[in-house]
Amino acid sequence: MTEGYIVDARPVRGGIKLVFEGGREELVRTTFPVYFILDNPYPLLEHPAVEGFEEEEWFAPPDYRRRVKVYRVELNDLSHYEDLVRRAKERLKAQQVNVYPSVLTQALLRLKAYPMHRVSVEGVRVELLEEEGSLSMPELKIATLERYTWYGPSERGERYRLYLNGEEVDSGLVKDFEFGEFVDIAECVGETCEAFTRATVKVDLSKAFLRARGLMEWSKLSKTLLREIRYSSIGKVVTTNVAVKAIRRKYLIPEVKVNVEKAKTLEQLAKADKGGIILIPKPGCYDNVYQVDFSSFYPSIIVKYNISPETIDECNDLETEIGHSLCFRRRGVVPEALEEVIERKERLKKVDEERAEAVKWVLVASFGYLGYRHSRFGRIEAYELVTYFARKNLREAMRLIEENGGRVVHAIVDSVFYQGEEDLSEVIARGLGFKVKAEHFNWVLFTESQGYGVPTRYLARYRDGRVKVKGLLRKNLPQGVRKALEVMIAELSRAETCEEARSIASELLKEKVTLRGWEPQDFVIRVKGKALIRGTSGFYDADLGFSGADLDYYRRYLERWKMILLSPFFVNAMTLKP
């Protein structure tokens, strides 16, 4: 008997070879399910890799009310999959269904051999040794190779640093790098991945959305192998997570197709075709501000109002002003899946912030994929309903704030800023039935652009002196400009009131903009993965080395961002209504 966490799996003739932490392997005898709708399945038995078939009843999309007859064909060798499908379609005019998730994933699901879960294997039996949804994670040996050049990390850097589980163990020239020691996961860049000759899974960081631990969480959440998900979009995690629930309900997984939007009147379009609420703040500094955030707002709306492709306009349990109704007589497959993800994120926040952030991205993307017309579980009307309820609840939150003595100064999609004497998050939570949290600031500065406030660019000071910075320390700023802004923000953070911050800002404005102390790397600007420097003849590739910079360009750049940060302090925001 073998016990451990499943890190990888490979199909072989007659079964699946499971790979555990440390590279241990165990063969599980099994077959692979392939699903067809056809009149006569018996000719498929002539295929040498087909072991048999079973007739089943599944529910058909889009409403999952109608039952259809489906044949589950058992394949003993996955290498014959393409040939089997071709024969079934060409000779028997078969319609293949349940093509998603992958056949290997479906075989693992049936065995309960879930990736990143702890199991025991004995013969053909796989036993799950932890609860489904457990937060446990294997302690894997992870090697990380970082390439760098004169200005810092770079995919094209000629030097490297090697880390094992976060500790540096080696460095040198990339051309000399080779690594024959076993690791569970190798994080690498481009051709350096080839140097890891004994890695269970390699993750090319230039292609991956997340680092290893985040990808491990995605793998566990979606019950999909790390190898299959390492370069995937967030949409695959979202879709697979819902698909697992659908398969358990015997819901056929639909093909990707364009969902045609129902015809609407002009009045219905005017009401439905909107996004979230954004109140443009008046530029300036505001004292004694609370920020109330709805936790996972859009996913929570989907869960609360049971918004799923099969629940929209099915009955009139809840009618809306935008021409759609919702049904609560059965749980939607999308809300069922998302409810567990929301709960998982909250639990992970207490134990592992990196994994919690990975789950957060899934929740952020879930709303978009619900309304995406090419999504397997998407429906345009779902998008409209989510944004409708978001607007309705945010307006209600602002009303509750005003009724309880607060003064709203800004609102954006799932967040409200208000001046007031007390935390009203409990009032809002009780009134609306959503989980909310509040942050209290001594002051908040809203910056401007062409005389208008920028909703997503502000500076806020917590009562303990920490600061919250949004939209100011952008990744594409020259490193020297970013450092200068950080120094100015640190100075401003000493102020406990707008008046004190205004006084500090006044002194900072008097200081002449200078590039004194800038190192060559401070001139580097990162744009779309490229490192550039502005020279006297235009931009050039920083990877070619430093050959001077247009100092006037960088002085103007720094001056502009200095004014963006400091000038709004001199608007009397207290007298302005947002």
N, C-alpha and C positions, 0 to 999 in steps of 0.2 A: 504493500500500500504506500502511496505517495501523498504527502500533504504539502500545501503551499499556495502561494498566490499565482494565478495565471497571468503571465506577462505577454505571452504570444501563443499562437497556434498555427499549425501548418497542415493542410489537408494531404493525406496520403491515400493510396489505394486501400479501401476497407476501413477507413477511419480518420481520426484526427490526432496528430501528435501535439500534445499540450506542452508548453515550455514554461517552467516555473522560475522563480528568482534563483540566481546562481547558475542558470543554464540547464537545470535538471529537466529531463524529458520523460513523458509517459504517454504511451499509445492507448487511445480509447477507440474500441471498435464501434463504428456507427455508420449510418448512411446519410445521404444529403437530400433534403426535400426540395422538389421542384414541382410547381403547381400549374395545372392547365385546365382550361374549359374546352371540352371537345366531346364529340358524340361517342366515339369508340376508342377506349384507351388500350385495348388488347394488343394492337400492332406494336406498341411501345415495348412490350415484353421481348420483342425480337432483338432489341438493342443489347449488346453484350454487357453493358454496365448497369442495366436496370434490374433491380432485384424484385420489384413488385410495385403495386399501387394500391391506394385506398380511396374510396369515394367519401367525400365530406360535403357538408353544407356550410356555406359561408354567407355573411351579409354583404350585399353589394352597395358601393357608394352611389350617389352622394348622401342619401338619407339613412343608409344602413338598416332599412326595414325589409327590403326584398331579399329572400334567400335564393342562392344559386348553387347548382351542383358543381363541385370542383373535384378534380382528381389529383391526389398527392402522389407523385411518382418518386420512388426511392432510388437514388443513384449511389452506387458503391465506389465510384471513382470520380472526383470532381473535375479531373482533366477532360472528361467526356461531356461536360456540361454543354458547351457550345454546340457540339455535334447533336446531342439529344434535342436541344431546342430547335435547331435548324430542321431536323427530321420531322418533329412534331408540327411545326408551322407549315412546311412545304408539302408534306405527304398527307397530313391529317387535318390541315386547316385549323390547327389548335390555336387558342388564345392563351398566351402565358400570362399568369397573374402572380401577385406577391413576389415581384422581382426585386423588391426592396424591403428590408436591407439585404445585404449580400447573402448568398446561399450558405456560405461558411458561418456567418453571424447567426442565421436562423438555425443551423445545426447546433451551434453552441448554446443558443437560447433553449432549445429543446432538451439538451443535456443538463441544463442549469450550470454549465461551465462558463460562468460569466467572467470576462476579463477584469483583472485587478481585484478579484474576489478570492477569498481563501476557500479552498476545496480539498477534498480527499478523493483519490482515484484508486479503485481496486477492480481490475478487470474491465468490464463494460459499465461499471457503476461509478457515477460522479455524485458526490454528496457535498452540498453547500454547507460550509462550516461557520457561516456568519449570516446575520439577518440581511435580507435584501434591503439596500439603502443604508447599510452600515457605513460609518465614516472611516473605518480602518483602511490603511494603505500599506503596501509592502515597503520595507526598507531596502531599496535597490542600490546597487553600485552604479552611480551615474558619473560618467566622464564628460567634462566640458572643455572644449578647445576654443580659445578666444584668439582671433587674429587681430593684430594691431600694427599701426604705423606711427610716424612721428607725432601725429596729432591725436592719437587715441585709437579706440576700437574701429576696425575697418574690415569688411569682407575681403578686401584685396591686400590687406597688410602682409608684409613679408616675414613678420615675426609672430610668435605665438606664446600663449601661456596655457598650461594644462592644469585643470582642477579635477580632483576626485572628491565628490560629495562636498564641494565648496572650498576645499583646501588646495592651494597651489602646490603642485608636485614637480613641475618641470617647465622650462621655457627654452626658447631658442629660435632658429630659423625654420620657417614652414617647410622649406624644401628638404630639410633633414628629419622631419617628424615621422615617426613610425611608432605604432603601439600594438603590441601583441598580447597584452594582458586582457583577461576576460572582464567585460562590463555588461550590465544589463541594458543600459541605455547609453548611447554615445551622442552627445550634442556637439555638432561640428558645423563647418561651413564649406560648401562646395566640394572641391576635390579632396579636402582634408578628411572627409568622411571615409574615403577609400583606405586611409591609413589605419582605421580601426578594424582589424581583421577578425576580432572575436567579440562582437557586440550582438546581443539578441535583437535589439532594435536601434537603428540609427535615425537621428532627427537632424536634418539640415536646417539650421536656424534661419537661413536666408529664405526658406520656403514656409516655415511653420509660423502659425499665429501666436502660439504660446511656447513657453519653455517646458521642460520635461514634466515637472510636477503638475502644472496646469493641464497638460495633455493627459497625464495619468488620471486626473480627476474627470476629464471629459470621457475617457475610456470607461471608467467605472460607472459614471452616470448614465451613459448611453448604451452600456453593455456591448461596446464595439472595441475590437482589437486596436491597440495603440498603432500598430502598423497601418491599419486602414484609416485612421483618423488623424494621423500626424500632420498631414498637409491639407486637410479638409477645411471647408468653410464652417462657420458656426452653424449655418443652416443644416448641415448634415447631423450635427449633434442634436439640434432641436427636432428635426424630422425623425431621426431614429428613436429618440426618446418617446415620441408619440406613437411611432410605428410598433414599438414593443407592446404598448397598451392595446393598440388596435388588433394585433395578432392574437393576443390573449382573449379578446372578445369575439374572435372569428370575423373580424372586419377585413374584407379584402383591401389590400394596399393599392390605392389607385395609381394609375400611370400619371406621369407629369403631363399635364395638358392645360391649355389656356381655359380658364373659367370665364365664361362670358357674363358680363354684368347685366343684370336685369334692367329693362327700360325704366327710366325715371322721368317725372315731370321736372320742369325748371325749378319749381318750388322745393321739391324733394332734393334736387341737386344742391341748391343753395344751402339747405340745412345739413346735408350729409357730407358734402365734399369739403371738409375742413380738417385741419390738424389740431394740435393742442393750443391752449391759450398762452399768449406771450404779451405781457404788459411791458412796454419799453420804459425803463426807469429814467427819471430825470438825472443827468449827471450831477455828482456832488457827494458830499459826505453826510451820512445819517447816523445820529447817535442812538444807542440803546435799541438794537435791532435783533429780532428773532427770525430765524429761518426754519420754516416747517417743511419737511420733506415727506412725501408719501413713499413708503418702502415698497420697491418693486411695483410701482403704480399700475402700469399697463398690464403686466401679468396678473396682478391681483384683481383688476377689473375683469379680465377673462375668466378667472376662477369664480368671483362673486356672482357675476351675471350669466355664468354658464355659456360663454360664447364659444361656439364650435361650429364647423361647417354643417353638421347634421342637426343642430338645435335652432338654427335661424329660420324663422318663418314656418316652423313645423307646427306650432300652435300659438295661441295668443295669451300665454301666461303673463307676459310683460310686453306691452306695446310701447313704442317710442314715437317721437315726433319726426323721425327721419324715414318713416315708411317701412321699418323692419320690426318684427316681433321676435321674442325669445321664448323658448320652451324649457321648463324645469322638470318635466315628467321623467326624464332620464338624464344621467350625467353625461356631458359631452366628453369625448375622448381627449381633446386638447386640454380642457380645464383639469381633468383628472391627472394628466401627466405634469402640468405646470404646478399644480398644488404641491406635489412632492418636491419639485425643484426649488420652489420658494422656501419651503421648510428646510431643505438641505442647506441652502445658502445661509440661513439664519443660524443653523447649528455649526456650520463650518467657520463662521465669523469668530466664534469663540475659541477655535482650536487651530486654524490654519488659514491665514489671510490670503495667501497665494492661491490656494484651492478655492476659497470663497470668491475671489475675483474671477476665476475661470468660470464658476457657476453663474456669476453675475452677468458675464457676457452672453451666456445662453439665454438668460431671462431678457436681456436687452434686445436680443435678436428675435425672440419668440413672437413679439407683436408684429414685427415686419414680415416674418414668414407666414403668419396667419393671414395677412392681407395680400401676400404676394400671389399674383395670378398663376405663376408656374409652380407653386408649392403643392406637394402631395396632399396636404391638409390645409390648403389655403382657400379663402373665399373673400372677395372684395368687400362684400357686405359686412364681414367680420371686422375688417379694418375700420369701416365707418362707424360701427357700433362701439368699438373700443374708444375711438377719439370722441364720440358723442358723450359717452359716460365720463370720460376724462374731463371734458369741458364742463359738464354738468356738476361734477363733484368739486372741481377746483373753484367754480363760481360759488358753490355752497360753502366751501371752506373760507373764502374771502368774506362772505356775508357773516359767518359766525365770528370771524375775527373782528369785523367792524362793530357787530352787536355787542362784543365783549370788551370794547374800549381800545382795540388795536387800530393802527393806521397802516393800510397796505401801501408799500412803496415799490414793490416789484413782484411779479409772478411769472413763472415760465413752466409750462407743461405739467410738472409734478412737484412744484416747489413754490412757496409763498414767503416773501420777506415782509415783515411788518414792524413798525415801531410800537412799543407797548411796555407795560409794567409787569406783565406776567406771561408765563409759558402757557399757551392755549392748546397745546398738542392733545391733551386729554379731552378737551371740549370737542375738538375736531374729530378725534378717533371715535368718541361716543356718538357724535352726530352723524357720521358718515359710514362707520363700520369698517374703516381701513386702518392698518397699522401706520402710524406716523411718528416721527421723531423731530425734536426741536433742538437747534443750536442757538446759543445766546452770544451776541457780539457786543463789545463796547461800541464799535462803530463799523460801518460798511461804506466803502468808497465805490461808486459806480463810475466807470470811465466813460469817455465819449468818443465819437467818431463823427466828424462833420456836424457837430452840434447836437447829436442825438446820443442817448445812452446806449451802451452795448450790453444786451441782456446776459451774455455769457462771459463778460470780462469785468471782474471786480476783485477788490481786496478787502478782507474782513479781519478784524482783530478780536480774538477770544479774550475772555476776562482774565485768563492766566498769562497773557502775553504772546501766546502762539498766534500764527496768522493762517488764514485760508486764502490761497491765491488761485484764481481761475482766469485762464485766458491771457495772462501776462507773461509768464515764463515759458514761452512757446519753444518747442524743440527746434524750429527752424531759425531761431535767432542766432546771430554770431555769438560764439562762446563768450567773448569779451562784453558784449551788450547784456547778455544774461547775467554775468557776474556783477556788473554795475547795478542792474536792477535789484539783484539779491541784496546788495549792500544798502541801497536806498530803502527797500522794504524792511530790512532789519532795523534801520534808524526809525522808520515810521512806527514800527511795532512797539516802541517805547511809550507811545502816546496812549492815554486812556480815554481821551475824548477827541471829537473832531477838531475842536479848537486847538488842542495840544498838537495834533497831527498836522494841522494847517500851519502852525508855527514852525515845525520841523521841516515841512515841505517848502516853506518860504526860504529857509536857510539853504536847503539843498538846491533850490532854483538859482541862488546867487552864485553857486559854485560853477566855475567854467568847465565846460565839457572838454575832457582831455583823454587821450589814449595812453597817457603815461603809465608804464608798468605792464602794458599789453605784451604778451608773448606771441610768437608766430601762430600757435594753435588757437589763440583768441580771435583770429580773423576768419576761421573756418565757419562756413554756413552749410548746414545739411539740408538738402532739398531732394525729396523723393529717393532717399537712399544714397545720394551722391554727396560727396564732400567738395565744396567749392570755395574759392577765395576771389574777391573782387580786386583785380589788379588795375593798373592805369589804362590798360587796353581792353578791359572787360573781364568776365569771369574765366577762371581756369581751374583745372582739376587739382585738388589738393594732394591727391595721391602721387602727383609728379614732383612733389616737394614744394617748399616755400620759396617764391621768387618775388617777394614784395607785395604791397597792398596799396590800394587807393585810399589814403588816409582821410581825405575829405569826405569820401563816401561813408566811411565808418563813423566819422564825427557826426555827420548829418543823421545817420541811422540811430546813433546813441541819443542825440538831441531829440529826435522824434519820439522815441520810446520814453525818454525822461519826461517829456511834456505829457504824453499819454497817461503816465502814472501820476504826475504831480498837479497838473493844471486843474483837474476837477475839484481839488480841495478849495478852490477859490470861487466856486459856485455856491451860493447860499441855498443849499438843498432843503433846509428846514422850512423855507418859505414857498417851496414849490410843491405842487400837487402832481403826482405821477399820472 
